[in-house]
Each structure stands twice: as structure tokens, then as C-alpha cells.
Amino acid sequence: MTCSATGSPTFWFAVCLLLSAPLVPAAESRARRVVDVAPVWSGHPVRFALLTCGARQFVAFFDADRQLTVAVRSVGSTDWDFHRLPSHLGWDSHNYVTLAADRDGHLHLSGNMHCVPLIYFRAQQPLDASSFERVPAMVGRNEQRCTYPRFLTGAEGELIFTYRDGRSGSGDQFFNVYELQTRTWRRLLDEPLFAGEGQRNAYFHGPVRDAAGDFHLCWVWRDTPDCATNHDLCYARSRDLKHWETSGGRRLQLPISLATAEIVDPVPPGGGIINGNTVLGFDALGRVVISYHKFDAAGKTQLYNARREDDRWRIYQTSHWDYRWEFSGGGSIVFEIGFGPVTAGSDGSLTQTYHHARHGSGRWRLDTDTLRAAGSAPRERPWSAETSRVRSDWPGMGVRTAPDLGSGDDPQMQYVLRWETLPSHRDRPRAEPLPPPSMLQVHEFERDGGEGM
């Protein structure tokens, strides 16, 4: 049993849109039931975690008092058991929590970390949140300045954990793998996957696994805590998450640095590219398409799609917006632009969703040759008006959602977390008065067909 996420495009799209607009699921879903979990902190957004493992469901969140809590229920029940863990949230929107289960059913939880020592809990009994215990170290090295924890599923179904060691503008990316027999962690790679060399760090999207079983990554480099210093869109692929190569098959020696990486688009610092807004998709021929934004020749922010064609990357401008998103500074910001990956339909057509602070949200139909927006595709049906409607009368509140990181016994069912908070605040405290706690809920949907989240 492994219930961890596999690094799908939806995962990072959800992270990006957490601070802007709620996601909607794929078409042909209809709401069936809403289950209240508990009142939760609403002073600023921090992503929570939902994990369905067969007939059991787990939710990790910060409660109304900002204490890390895990709620457990049997799927179909409205009764939850609650287990508080010794970790409290401050004001940092980076400090999300994430969950996974290994193949033996033991739960793993990490989070509430932004350049702090590792925070990691492991359950001592299968699917038993009451048996969570704090584990002070995984491998015992490079675990004092941890950020962005993620659990992944490897090529052979193994549980993998990755995190950044360091800070924005100076950090390395480490990957660990879990040994079931010894219940211990070891390095998946002897060195970091990405090395910032004390001068930068990589913000990556993926790994996304294609139909042939290959893993794909894209990333940008960032030189300082100022988000305007993101630059150089890069790419790598792997069969096993251990041996990496360029799109042309050139072996990459680890760790990958700016000097050795394959650069897809050499966007300079201040060029309008940002971490959190690079996503991977595929066209109908299975070719990799990387979506990102940067400034055009007129200084406006545009969405671009880079596709690997023959022996080179070809870059296409997809949008024609008349707006410049001018971002800068440190801390968590509200994203004014977001988009999903390029997605191929069964008929070979290509579509892409987007959200824009000035131009609204929609779903483009793309020209298959030029990847330009060729018109509007039918809108995906939202989960329900009740899901997306802000219920709080407190000014500035917005809906937050988080996808299911696992899978249940019923393939026709999908689940999403929903709650409301104020927007991000550059990770700084807000002055009182603050909004009351909002109700965290699990929204249940029944698929009529098509793809799920």
C-alpha cells in the first residue's frame, strides 16, 4: 500500500492557486456530500493535506488554535477521531503539511517548516494516527534548514521524501528513500539533485511520470529571497529518479548546477518568470510541454509553452494579455496569474486552463501546431456553487482547496478539502481583529466519466 502523491501537475498547480483562486475538478463530477471536519485557523492560508487510503481517510491541518492536528474517519462516516501533534503554526504561508502512507500502511507526516530543523512524524501502527511519534532525524545530515517537504512514489512503488536544505537564493534539494524492512530512511541520491552552490536555489515542478514510465522535471533558479530574481527555465528526465539526463539524452552528473543544466529558455532575472508557475504537460504525441510566463517584448506578462520538437525546444507564446504582473520582494505573495498543464484529449485536441486577475478564468483550446490560444474550450463544470462560494462575511476571505493525495476503494469517488482564510500577508503577522475560524470540510464527488483530479 502506498498512498503518497506522485508529483502530478495538479499538485503544484494547487500549491500555486492556493493563494489566488480555488481549483475546480475535471468535468463530469457532481457533488454528493459535504462532511464537516473541524474549525480551523483562518488568519492566513497554509495548505492542508487530505489522504485517502482504501476505506480510511486522514486530514492533517492546523486547528483553530493553530495546533497541528490529524483527523481520521472511515470513508462514509461523518465521525472523526482527532489527534493533536506537538507543532504550532506561526504566520508563514510556506508552512504547509503533507501526508503519505508506505506500502505497509504506516503513516508519515511532515510540514510546518520554513528554514527550520526537520519536523517529521511516523505512525508506529498501520493506518493508526493515534500512534504518531516525532522522529528527530531521517538520515541526520542537512536537516537543520528544511523547507518544502514532499512525499513521492518511486519507479518501484517505494516511498521517497524530498526537501530543500537552505533558504531562498541559497539551497540544495535532497531526496531520501524509505526502507520498509528496517523502517529507516537513507539517501536516494548520494548528493543533492540540485546544487545552488551557495549562490542560488532551484524551484522545481514534478516529477511528472509519462505513459512510458519516464519522470520529467522542470525548474527555475532563484538568486535571492526576492522573487523577481527567478531566471532560466530548465529541464531534466529520468527513468528511476536516480539517473538523470537532458531531453537529448546527455547524462547529467549530479548535483545539477546552473552551469550543467539544460536551459529551455534563458529568461534573465527580472524577466517575469516566477517559481510556482512552471508546469509540465504533454501533447497528443506524448511530447513534453513546459508552461510558464515571462515578459514579452512590450513588457507585458504572457503565458508561453515550450515543446520539445525533434532535437530542440520550440517556444510558443500562447496568451496575448495587455497586463504586466509586477512582482518582487520576499515572503508569500498572492499569485495574479495561474494555469494548468497542456492536456491532450482523446481526439488529439489540446486544452489549457488559466486564471488571471484581470482577464478572469477559462479554458483555452490550443492550436496543435503553434500552441496558441485558438479559442475557448467548453468550461469544466465546477464542483458546485456551494463549493466555490465564499460563505464568510469577513472582508477579504477566500476559498482554499487541497486535492486528495491518495486513493480510496471506490474509483468513482473523489474528495477535496475546502476551507476559508484571508489571503497571504508576506508571512507577517496581521493586526487584530482577526476572522473567526472557518469550517474545514471534505467535499465528496461522484465521477460520471472522464479524468479525475
KETORKOL-103240 format. One record per residue (C-alpha): z negated, y negated, x. Coordinates in steps of 0.1 Angstrom, whole numbers, plus 5000, padded with zeros to 4 digits. Layout:
ZYX ...
This chain:
500050005000 501049665014 500849364991 501549085016 504348835013 507548895034 508348545042 510848485014 512448145009 510448094977 507148104998 507947795019 509747614990 506447654971 504547515000 506847215002 506847144964 503047184961 502746814970 505646694948 506846894918 505947234903 508347524908 509947704879 510748074880 514148234877 516048224845 515348464817 511548464818 509348404788 505648324787 503448594773 499848494780 497648244798 494448364814 491748114825 490148194859 487647914866 487247534870 488547424904 488447124927 491046864917 490446574942 493446674963 495946954965 495347274985 497447584979 495547874964 496548244966 497448504939 497848864950 498649144925 498149504938 499049754913 496649734884 494249484902 494649114907 492948884932 492848504933 491548304963 490647944956 488147654961 485947624931 484647304915 482147274944 484847334970 483447674980 485947944989 485948204961 487748524953 488148624916 489148984907 490349134874 492149434861 495649344850 495549304813 491949194812 490648844807 487348914825 486948814862 484348904888 483648624913 482748654950 481848344970 482648335007 480848115033 483547845037 483847495022 486847265018 486946915031 489746675024 492646835043 495646955023 496647175052 493647405045 495247645021 494148015017 496248325017 495648695009 497149035017 496349405014 497149655041 498650005033 495150145029 494349885003 491849685024 492049315016 492549045042 491948675037 492448375059 492547995054 490747665053 491947605089 493547295105 493047305143 489647485140 488447825151 489848125132 488548185097 489248535086 487648785062 488349155058 487149385029 485249695040 486349895010 489849924994 490649664968 486949554968 486449184971 482749224970 482949395004 484549095022 482949025056 483648745081 485448875112 484848625140 487948725161 491248915158 492248955194 489748705209 492348475226 493948155215 491848145183 489947815186 492647575172 494247775143 496447635116 499047775090 497848145086 500348385071 500348755064 503748925067 505249275062 506949405093 510049625096 508049945092 505749815065 502949705089 500749415082 501449115105 499448795108 500848475123 499248135130 499747825152 497447775181 497147405189 498047095170 500946905156 503046805185 501447055209 501147415198 502247775202 502948035175 501248375178 501848705159 499348985155 499849335141 497149545123 496349895134 495250095104 493550385122 491350165143 491149875118 491749635146 494349365155 496549345186 499349115197 502649205182 504248995210 502648965244 503448595244 503948325217 507148345197 507547965201 506047775230 505547395227 504847365265 502147105257 504846865245 505746975210 505347255184 507747445162 507547445124 509447745111 510647885079 510848265074 511148535085 513648605057 515048955056 518649015045 520249305028 520949475061 517349455072 517649175097 514948905099 516048535101 514148225112 514947855113 512747575126 512447225138 510447085168 507946805165 506746595194 503646415180 501446415148 503946155135 506146345110 509146115119 509246295154 510746615140 514046705156 516546975165 517247235138 517147585154 517747945145 516948305157 517248655142 515548995149 515749355137 512049425144 510249085147 509749165184 513149125200 514948805191 518548685196 520848395187 523448405159 525948505186 523848805198 522448645230 519048785238 516248525237 513548555262 510048495248 508548255243 511348055228 511347685240 513347385232 515447455263 516247815254 516547795216 519847805197 520247455183 522147445150 522047075145 520746835173 519046595149 517146345170 513546225164 513645965137 516846125123 515446215089 514646585093 511146705085 509147025087 508647195054 512147105043 514247365061 515047685041 517247995047 519648145022 522848355022 526248315007 528148594988 529448745021 525848765035 526348475059 523248275068 523047925053 520347685065 519447395042 517847075054 518046695051 518746415076 520146065075 523846025071 525945765089 524845495064 521145585070 520745755036 518846085032 521246365024 520946745019 523046945044 523947315045 524747475079 526547805077 527348055104 531148095103 533048315128 531548205162 529947875153 527747685129 529647455105 527647175089 528447055054 527046755035 526046875001 524546564984 525746214981 522446024973 522045654977 518445664988 516645675021 513345865023 511545685050 508645905061 506245855090 502745895102 500246185102 498446385076 499746555044 502346345026 503946364992 507446514995 510046294978 512846554982 512746934979 515347204975 515747584973 517947804994 521647854987 521848154964 524748384956 525448514921 526948854913 530248684908 530248524942 529248174930 526747974949 523947754935 521147554948 518147384931 516847044941 514146784933 514546414942 512046144935 514845904924 517546144912 515446394893 515746774894 518547014888 520647304899 524047244916 527047474916 528347464952 531947494963 532147824982 534247685010 532747335016 529147395002 529447054985 527947004951 530847084928 528947024895 525747114877 525047484870 523147584839 519547484843 516947754849 514847784819 511347664827 508447894822 507247694792 506547344783 502847434783 503047534820 504647224833 502946964811 500046774827 497046814804 494546584822 494346224811 493046124845 495645894861 497846044888 497146414881 499946664887 500647034881 500247274911 501547624912 501447924935 503548234933 502348594934 502148734969 502049094958 503449314930 502049494900 502549824884 504849674857 508149544873 508849344841 505849124846 505448824869 502548594875 501948244887 498848034893 498547694877 496047414881 496047034883 495046784911 495546434923 498346404950 497746444987 496046155004 496946185041 493946415044 491546125040 488546115015 489045944982 486645694969 484745784937 485145814908 487046144912 488646354884 486646644869 487546994879 490647144863 491047494849 492747744872 494947984852 497148284857 500348244836 501948584827 505648614821 507848894810 511248924826 514248954803 516549024833 517848864865 515748804895 512148714896 510448454918 
